[in-house]
């Protein structure tokens, strides 16, 4: 289990969101994509933790 994919995606999100805040509208689309990737990475980690708990 590794948190690296999640942390990397959060860093990408931070950069894109800052660009969006400065008025770059296309960065908003990229920020939303990053958020979707964060959600997926978090779900993958949740599944790994659950499998470890149940001994699978």
N, CA, C and O atoms as a Maestro MAE file, in Angstrom:
{
 s_m_m2io_version
 :::
 2.0.0
}

f_m_ct {
 s_m_title
 :::
 protein
 m_atom[224] {
  # First column is atom index #
  i_m_mmod_type
  r_m_x_coord
  r_m_y_coord
  r_m_z_coord
  i_m_residue_number
  s_m_chain_name
  s_m_pdb_residue_name
  s_m_pdb_atom_name
  i_m_atomic_number
  :::
  1 25 0.857 -1.177 0.000 1 A "UNK " " N  " 7
  2 3 0.000 0.000 0.000 1 A "UNK " " CA " 6
  3 2 0.895 1.229 0.000 1 A "UNK " " C  " 6
  4 15 1.870 1.315 0.746 1 A "UNK " " O  " 8
  5 25 0.540 2.169 -0.850 2 A "UNK " " N  " 7
  6 3 1.330 3.382 -0.967 2 A "UNK " " CA " 6
  7 2 0.407 4.597 -1.085 2 A "UNK " " C  " 6
  8 15 -0.608 4.571 -1.781 2 A "UNK " " O  " 8
  9 25 0.789 5.636 -0.394 3 A "UNK " " N  " 7
  10 3 0.033 6.881 -0.465 3 A "UNK " " CA " 6
  11 2 0.544 7.794 -1.565 3 A "UNK " " C  " 6
  12 15 -0.049 8.842 -1.822 3 A "UNK " " O  " 8
  13 25 1.639 7.412 -2.221 4 A "UNK " " N  " 7
  14 3 2.261 8.277 -3.219 4 A "UNK " " CA " 6
  15 2 1.302 8.726 -4.326 4 A "UNK " " C  " 6
  16 15 1.266 9.917 -4.635 4 A "UNK " " O  " 8
  17 25 0.522 7.822 -4.938 5 A "UNK " " N  " 7
  18 3 -0.391 8.293 -5.996 5 A "UNK " " CA " 6
  19 2 -1.373 9.354 -5.489 5 A "UNK " " C  " 6
  20 15 -1.656 10.331 -6.183 5 A "UNK " " O  " 8
  21 25 -1.882 9.155 -4.291 6 A "UNK " " N  " 7
  22 3 -2.822 10.111 -3.716 6 A "UNK " " CA " 6
  23 2 -2.139 11.452 -3.448 6 A "UNK " " C  " 6
  24 15 -2.687 12.506 -3.771 6 A "UNK " " O  " 8
  25 25 -0.956 11.411 -2.864 7 A "UNK " " N  " 7
  26 3 -0.237 12.649 -2.556 7 A "UNK " " CA " 6
  27 2 0.165 13.394 -3.827 7 A "UNK " " C  " 6
  28 15 0.091 14.622 -3.879 7 A "UNK " " O  " 8
  29 25 0.588 12.659 -4.840 8 A "UNK " " N  " 7
  30 3 0.947 13.290 -6.111 8 A "UNK " " CA " 6
  31 2 -0.257 13.986 -6.737 8 A "UNK " " C  " 6
  32 15 -0.148 15.101 -7.248 8 A "UNK " " O  " 8
  33 25 -1.385 13.325 -6.690 9 A "UNK " " N  " 7
  34 3 -2.592 13.909 -7.284 9 A "UNK " " CA " 6
  35 2 -3.035 15.150 -6.511 9 A "UNK " " C  " 6
  36 15 -3.533 16.105 -7.108 9 A "UNK " " O  " 8
  37 25 -2.860 15.146 -5.202 10 A "UNK " " N  " 7
  38 3 -3.206 16.315 -4.395 10 A "UNK " " CA " 6
  39 2 -2.289 17.486 -4.748 10 A "UNK " " C  " 6
  40 15 -2.740 18.630 -4.810 10 A "UNK " " O  " 8
  41 25 -1.013 17.208 -4.977 11 A "UNK " " N  " 7
  42 3 -0.090 18.270 -5.394 11 A "UNK " " CA " 6
  43 2 -0.514 18.849 -6.753 11 A "UNK " " C  " 6
  44 15 -0.493 20.065 -6.947 11 A "UNK " " O  " 8
  45 25 -0.898 17.973 -7.689 12 A "UNK " " N  " 7
  46 3 -1.383 18.432 -8.990 12 A "UNK " " CA " 6
  47 2 -2.633 19.290 -8.826 12 A "UNK " " C  " 6
  48 15 -2.776 20.329 -9.469 12 A "UNK " " O  " 8
  49 25 -3.524 18.845 -7.967 13 A "UNK " " N  " 7
  50 3 -4.753 19.591 -7.702 13 A "UNK " " CA " 6
  51 2 -4.430 20.984 -7.160 13 A "UNK " " C  " 6
  52 15 -5.022 21.974 -7.591 13 A "UNK " " O  " 8
  53 25 -3.506 21.055 -6.231 14 A "UNK " " N  " 7
  54 3 -3.134 22.347 -5.646 14 A "UNK " " CA " 6
  55 2 -2.642 23.304 -6.725 14 A "UNK " " C  " 6
  56 15 -3.045 24.467 -6.757 14 A "UNK " " O  " 8
  57 25 -1.779 22.824 -7.599 15 A "UNK " " N  " 7
  58 3 -1.235 23.673 -8.655 15 A "UNK " " CA " 6
  59 2 -2.333 24.146 -9.605 15 A "UNK " " C  " 6
  60 15 -2.395 25.328 -9.943 15 A "UNK " " O  " 8
  61 25 -3.191 23.236 -10.033 16 A "UNK " " N  " 7
  62 3 -4.255 23.599 -10.971 16 A "UNK " " CA " 6
  63 2 -5.273 24.526 -10.324 16 A "UNK " " C  " 6
  64 15 -5.773 25.445 -10.972 16 A "UNK " " O  " 8
  65 25 -5.582 24.295 -9.056 17 A "UNK " " N  " 7
  66 3 -6.556 25.147 -8.382 17 A "UNK " " CA " 6
  67 2 -6.026 26.564 -8.232 17 A "UNK " " C  " 6
  68 15 -6.772 27.531 -8.387 17 A "UNK " " O  " 8
  69 25 -4.732 26.686 -7.930 18 A "UNK " " N  " 7
  70 3 -4.140 28.023 -7.834 18 A "UNK " " CA " 6
  71 2 -4.207 28.750 -9.174 18 A "UNK " " C  " 6
  72 15 -4.474 29.951 -9.215 18 A "UNK " " O  " 8
  73 25 -3.969 28.032 -10.261 19 A "UNK " " N  " 7
  74 3 -4.088 28.637 -11.592 19 A "UNK " " CA " 6
  75 2 -5.527 29.084 -11.842 19 A "UNK " " C  " 6
  76 15 -5.768 30.160 -12.390 19 A "UNK " " O  " 8
  77 25 -6.474 28.247 -11.437 20 A "UNK " " N  " 7
  78 3 -7.885 28.575 -11.609 20 A "UNK " " CA " 6
  79 2 -8.247 29.832 -10.815 20 A "UNK " " C  " 6
  80 15 -8.985 30.687 -11.303 20 A "UNK " " O  " 8
  81 25 -7.731 29.940 -9.603 21 A "UNK " " N  " 7
  82 3 -8.010 31.101 -8.764 21 A "UNK " " CA " 6
  83 2 -7.488 32.387 -9.397 21 A "UNK " " C  " 6
  84 15 -8.032 33.465 -9.158 21 A "UNK " " O  " 8
  85 25 -6.434 32.274 -10.203 22 A "UNK " " N  " 7
  86 3 -5.872 33.450 -10.872 22 A "UNK " " CA " 6
  87 2 -6.598 33.761 -12.178 22 A "UNK " " C  " 6
  88 15 -6.233 34.708 -12.875 22 A "UNK " " O  " 8
  89 25 -7.623 32.976 -12.519 23 A "UNK " " N  " 7
  90 3 -8.442 33.299 -13.679 23 A "UNK " " CA " 6
  91 2 -8.302 32.370 -14.868 23 A "UNK " " C  " 6
  92 15 -8.948 32.596 -15.891 23 A "UNK " " O  " 8
  93 25 -7.491 31.342 -14.774 24 A "UNK " " N  " 7
  94 3 -7.323 30.387 -15.864 24 A "UNK " " CA " 6
  95 2 -8.465 29.369 -15.808 24 A "UNK " " C  " 6
  96 15 -8.433 28.423 -15.020 24 A "UNK " " O  " 8
  97 25 -9.464 29.580 -16.652 25 A "UNK " " N  " 7
  98 3 -10.661 28.742 -16.601 25 A "UNK " " CA " 6
  99 2 -10.392 27.288 -16.991 25 A "UNK " " C  " 6
  100 15 -11.030 26.384 -16.452 25 A "UNK " " O  " 8
  101 25 -9.470 27.048 -17.908 26 A "UNK " " N  " 7
  102 3 -9.190 25.665 -18.298 26 A "UNK " " CA " 6
  103 2 -8.509 24.899 -17.155 26 A "UNK " " C  " 6
  104 15 -8.575 23.670 -17.108 26 A "UNK " " O  " 8
  105 25 -7.863 25.612 -16.249 27 A "UNK " " N  " 7
  106 3 -7.271 24.948 -15.083 27 A "UNK " " CA " 6
  107 2 -8.369 24.402 -14.176 27 A "UNK " " C  " 6
  108 15 -8.137 23.439 -13.445 27 A "UNK " " O  " 8
  109 25 -9.545 24.993 -14.209 28 A "UNK " " N  " 7
  110 3 -10.676 24.478 -13.435 28 A "UNK " " CA " 6
  111 2 -11.069 23.089 -13.885 28 A "UNK " " C  " 6
  112 15 -11.386 22.230 -13.062 28 A "UNK " " O  " 8
  113 25 -11.049 22.863 -15.191 29 A "UNK " " N  " 7
  114 3 -11.349 21.532 -15.729 29 A "UNK " " CA " 6
  115 2 -10.295 20.534 -15.269 29 A "UNK " " C  " 6
  116 15 -10.618 19.418 -14.861 29 A "UNK " " O  " 8
  117 25 -9.041 20.944 -15.337 30 A "UNK " " N  " 7
  118 3 -7.962 20.050 -14.896 30 A "UNK " " CA " 6
  119 2 -8.049 19.792 -13.395 30 A "UNK " " C  " 6
  120 15 -7.751 18.686 -12.943 30 A "UNK " " O  " 8
  121 25 -8.451 20.790 -12.620 31 A "UNK " " N  " 7
  122 3 -8.600 20.624 -11.173 31 A "UNK " " CA " 6
  123 2 -9.710 19.617 -10.864 31 A "UNK " " C  " 6
  124 15 -9.571 18.788 -9.965 31 A "UNK " " O  " 8
  125 25 -10.804 19.695 -11.612 32 A "UNK " " N  " 7
  126 3 -11.890 18.731 -11.400 32 A "UNK " " CA " 6
  127 2 -11.436 17.321 -11.737 32 A "UNK " " C  " 6
  128 15 -11.803 16.369 -11.048 32 A "UNK " " O  " 8
  129 25 -10.641 17.179 -12.791 33 A "UNK " " N  " 7
  130 3 -10.107 15.865 -13.142 33 A "UNK " " CA " 6
  131 2 -9.201 15.345 -12.021 33 A "UNK " " C  " 6
  132 15 -9.247 14.165 -11.672 33 A "UNK " " O  " 8
  133 25 -8.383 16.234 -11.464 34 A "UNK " " N  " 7
  134 3 -7.530 15.842 -10.339 34 A "UNK " " CA " 6
  135 2 -8.372 15.368 -9.156 34 A "UNK " " C  " 6
  136 15 -8.036 14.380 -8.503 34 A "UNK " " O  " 8
  137 25 -9.458 16.072 -8.887 35 A "UNK " " N  " 7
  138 3 -10.337 15.669 -7.791 35 A "UNK " " CA " 6
  139 2 -10.928 14.282 -8.029 35 A "UNK " " C  " 6
  140 15 -11.066 13.493 -7.094 35 A "UNK " " O  " 8
  141 25 -11.274 13.989 -9.271 36 A "UNK " " N  " 7
  142 3 -11.789 12.661 -9.590 36 A "UNK " " CA " 6
  143 2 -10.710 11.610 -9.364 36 A "UNK " " C  " 6
  144 15 -10.995 10.518 -8.871 36 A "UNK " " O  " 8
  145 25 -9.464 11.939 -9.726 37 A "UNK " " N  " 7
  146 3 -8.362 11.008 -9.513 37 A "UNK " " CA " 6
  147 2 -8.060 10.826 -8.028 37 A "UNK " " C  " 6
  148 15 -7.690 9.732 -7.599 37 A "UNK " " O  " 8
  149 25 -8.216 11.893 -7.240 38 A "UNK " " N  " 7
  150 3 -8.044 11.787 -5.790 38 A "UNK " " CA " 6
  151 2 -9.091 10.819 -5.228 38 A "UNK " " C  " 6
  152 15 -8.784 9.965 -4.396 38 A "UNK " " O  " 8
  153 25 -10.306 10.968 -5.693 39 A "UNK " " N  " 7
  154 3 -11.387 10.090 -5.238 39 A "UNK " " CA " 6
  155 2 -11.068 8.632 -5.549 39 A "UNK " " C  " 6
  156 15 -11.260 7.758 -4.704 39 A "UNK " " O  " 8
  157 25 -10.582 8.369 -6.757 40 A "UNK " " N  " 7
  158 3 -10.252 7.002 -7.150 40 A "UNK " " CA " 6
  159 2 -9.092 6.457 -6.324 40 A "UNK " " C  " 6
  160 15 -9.134 5.312 -5.873 40 A "UNK " " O  " 8
  161 25 -8.060 7.268 -6.126 41 A "UNK " " N  " 7
  162 3 -6.903 6.819 -5.338 41 A "UNK " " CA " 6
  163 2 -7.319 6.532 -3.893 41 A "UNK " " C  " 6
  164 15 -6.870 5.553 -3.297 41 A "UNK " " O  " 8
  165 25 -8.172 7.383 -3.338 42 A "UNK " " N  " 7
  166 3 -8.644 7.168 -1.969 42 A "UNK " " CA " 6
  167 2 -9.457 5.886 -1.880 42 A "UNK " " C  " 6
  168 15 -9.330 5.139 -0.910 42 A "UNK " " O  " 8
  169 25 -10.283 5.627 -2.869 43 A "UNK " " N  " 7
  170 3 -11.080 4.400 -2.872 43 A "UNK " " CA " 6
  171 2 -10.185 3.172 -2.968 43 A "UNK " " C  " 6
  172 15 -10.438 2.166 -2.304 43 A "UNK " " O  " 8
  173 25 -9.143 3.245 -3.786 44 A "UNK " " N  " 7
  174 3 -8.209 2.123 -3.901 44 A "UNK " " CA " 6
  175 2 -7.549 1.835 -2.555 44 A "UNK " " C  " 6
  176 15 -7.385 0.676 -2.174 44 A "UNK " " O  " 8
  177 25 -7.174 2.887 -1.840 45 A "UNK " " N  " 7
  178 3 -6.559 2.709 -0.522 45 A "UNK " " CA " 6
  179 2 -7.562 2.112 0.459 45 A "UNK " " C  " 6
  180 15 -7.214 1.243 1.259 45 A "UNK " " O  " 8
  181 25 -8.803 2.579 0.395 46 A "UNK " " N  " 7
  182 3 -9.848 2.029 1.271 46 A "UNK " " CA " 6
  183 2 -10.022 0.537 1.049 46 A "UNK " " C  " 6
  184 15 -10.164 -0.224 2.006 46 A "UNK " " O  " 8
  185 25 -10.011 0.115 -0.208 47 A "UNK " " N  " 7
  186 3 -10.168 -1.305 -0.534 47 A "UNK " " CA " 6
  187 2 -8.983 -2.107 0.011 47 A "UNK " " C  " 6
  188 15 -9.165 -3.182 0.580 47 A "UNK " " O  " 8
  189 25 -7.773 -1.580 -0.167 48 A "UNK " " N  " 7
  190 3 -6.588 -2.269 0.345 48 A "UNK " " CA " 6
  191 2 -6.650 -2.426 1.858 48 A "UNK " " C  " 6
  192 15 -6.319 -3.486 2.389 48 A "UNK " " O  " 8
  193 25 -7.070 -1.381 2.548 49 A "UNK " " N  " 7
  194 3 -7.175 -1.444 4.013 49 A "UNK " " CA " 6
  195 2 -8.220 -2.468 4.415 49 A "UNK " " C  " 6
  196 15 -7.982 -3.264 5.323 49 A "UNK " " O  " 8
  197 25 -9.358 -2.465 3.768 50 A "UNK " " N  " 7
  198 3 -10.425 -3.403 4.108 50 A "UNK " " CA " 6
  199 2 -9.973 -4.839 3.875 50 A "UNK " " C  " 6
  200 15 -10.250 -5.719 4.690 50 A "UNK " " O  " 8
  201 25 -9.276 -5.079 2.762 51 A "UNK " " N  " 7
  202 3 -8.781 -6.429 2.478 51 A "UNK " " CA " 6
  203 2 -7.777 -6.867 3.531 51 A "UNK " " C  " 6
  204 15 -7.772 -8.030 3.935 51 A "UNK " " O  " 8
  205 25 -6.927 -5.952 3.982 52 A "UNK " " N  " 7
  206 3 -5.949 -6.289 5.012 52 A "UNK " " CA " 6
  207 2 -6.648 -6.603 6.337 52 A "UNK " " C  " 6
  208 15 -6.219 -7.487 7.078 52 A "UNK " " O  " 8
  209 25 -7.719 -5.877 6.624 53 A "UNK " " N  " 7
  210 3 -8.463 -6.121 7.866 53 A "UNK " " CA " 6
  211 2 -9.135 -7.479 7.860 53 A "UNK " " C  " 6
  212 15 -9.160 -8.172 8.877 53 A "UNK " " O  " 8
  213 25 -9.677 -7.857 6.720 54 A "UNK " " N  " 7
  214 3 -10.425 -9.121 6.664 54 A "UNK " " CA " 6
  215 2 -9.522 -10.307 6.343 54 A "UNK " " C  " 6
  216 15 -9.981 -11.449 6.334 54 A "UNK " " O  " 8
  217 25 -8.255 -10.048 6.082 55 A "UNK " " N  " 7
  218 3 -7.300 -11.126 5.859 55 A "UNK " " CA " 6
  219 2 -7.357 -11.740 4.482 55 A "UNK " " C  " 6
  220 15 -6.966 -12.895 4.310 55 A "UNK " " O  " 8
  221 25 -7.831 -11.005 3.498 56 A "UNK " " N  " 7
  222 3 -7.924 -11.550 2.144 56 A "UNK " " CA " 6
  223 2 -6.615 -11.508 1.449 56 A "UNK " " C  " 6
  224 15 -6.514 -11.930 0.296 56 A "UNK " " O  " 8
  :::
 }
 m_bond[223] {
  # First column is bond index #
  i_m_from
  i_m_to
  i_m_order
  :::
  1 1 2 1
  2 2 3 1
  3 3 4 2
  4 3 5 1
  5 5 6 1
  6 6 7 1
  7 7 8 2
  8 7 9 1
  9 9 10 1
  10 10 11 1
  11 11 12 2
  12 11 13 1
  13 13 14 1
  14 14 15 1
  15 15 16 2
  16 15 17 1
  17 17 18 1
  18 18 19 1
  19 19 20 2
  20 19 21 1
  21 21 22 1
  22 22 23 1
  23 23 24 2
  24 23 25 1
  25 25 26 1
  26 26 27 1
  27 27 28 2
  28 27 29 1
  29 29 30 1
  30 30 31 1
  31 31 32 2
  32 31 33 1
  33 33 34 1
  34 34 35 1
  35 35 36 2
  36 35 37 1
  37 37 38 1
  38 38 39 1
  39 39 40 2
  40 39 41 1
  41 41 42 1
  42 42 43 1
  43 43 44 2
  44 43 45 1
  45 45 46 1
  46 46 47 1
  47 47 48 2
  48 47 49 1
  49 49 50 1
  50 50 51 1
  51 51 52 2
  52 51 53 1
  53 53 54 1
  54 54 55 1
  55 55 56 2
  56 55 57 1
  57 57 58 1
  58 58 59 1
  59 59 60 2
  60 59 61 1
  61 61 62 1
  62 62 63 1
  63 63 64 2
  64 63 65 1
  65 65 66 1
  66 66 67 1
  67 67 68 2
  68 67 69 1
  69 69 70 1
  70 70 71 1
  71 71 72 2
  72 71 73 1
  73 73 74 1
  74 74 75 1
  75 75 76 2
  76 75 77 1
  77 77 78 1
  78 78 79 1
  79 79 80 2
  80 79 81 1
  81 81 82 1
  82 82 83 1
  83 83 84 2
  84 83 85 1
  85 85 86 1
  86 86 87 1
  87 87 88 2
  88 87 89 1
  89 89 90 1
  90 90 91 1
  91 91 92 2
  92 91 93 1
  93 93 94 1
  94 94 95 1
  95 95 96 2
  96 95 97 1
  97 97 98 1
  98 98 99 1
  99 99 100 2
  100 99 101 1
  101 101 102 1
  102 102 103 1
  103 103 104 2
  104 103 105 1
  105 105 106 1
  106 106 107 1
  107 107 108 2
  108 107 109 1
  109 109 110 1
  110 110 111 1
  111 111 112 2
  112 111 113 1
  113 113 114 1
  114 114 115 1
  115 115 116 2
  116 115 117 1
  117 117 118 1
  118 118 119 1
  119 119 120 2
  120 119 121 1
  121 121 122 1
  122 122 123 1
  123 123 124 2
  124 123 125 1
  125 125 126 1
  126 126 127 1
  127 127 128 2
  128 127 129 1
  129 129 130 1
  130 130 131 1
  131 131 132 2
  132 131 133 1
  133 133 134 1
  134 134 135 1
  135 135 136 2
  136 135 137 1
  137 137 138 1
  138 138 139 1
  139 139 140 2
  140 139 141 1
  141 141 142 1
  142 142 143 1
  143 143 144 2
  144 143 145 1
  145 145 146 1
  146 146 147 1
  147 147 148 2
  148 147 149 1
  149 149 150 1
  150 150 151 1
  151 151 152 2
  152 151 153 1
  153 153 154 1
  154 154 155 1
  155 155 156 2
  156 155 157 1
  157 157 158 1
  158 158 159 1
  159 159 160 2
  160 159 161 1
  161 161 162 1
  162 162 163 1
  163 163 164 2
  164 163 165 1
  165 165 166 1
  166 166 167 1
  167 167 168 2
  168 167 169 1
  169 169 170 1
  170 170 171 1
  171 171 172 2
  172 171 173 1
  173 173 174 1
  174 174 175 1
  175 175 176 2
  176 175 177 1
  177 177 178 1
  178 178 179 1
  179 179 180 2
  180 179 181 1
  181 181 182 1
  182 182 183 1
  183 183 184 2
  184 183 185 1
  185 185 186 1
  186 186 187 1
  187 187 188 2
  188 187 189 1
  189 189 190 1
  190 190 191 1
  191 191 192 2
  192 191 193 1
  193 193 194 1
  194 194 195 1
  195 195 196 2
  196 195 197 1
  197 197 198 1
  198 198 199 1
  199 199 200 2
  200 199 201 1
  201 201 202 1
  202 202 203 1
  203 203 204 2
  204 203 205 1
  205 205 206 1
  206 206 207 1
  207 207 208 2
  208 207 209 1
  209 209 210 1
  210 210 211 1
  211 211 212 2
  212 211 213 1
  213 213 214 1
  214 214 215 1
  215 215 216 2
  216 215 217 1
  217 217 218 1
  218 218 219 1
  219 219 220 2
  220 219 221 1
  221 221 222 1
  222 222 223 1
  223 223 224 2
  :::
 }
}
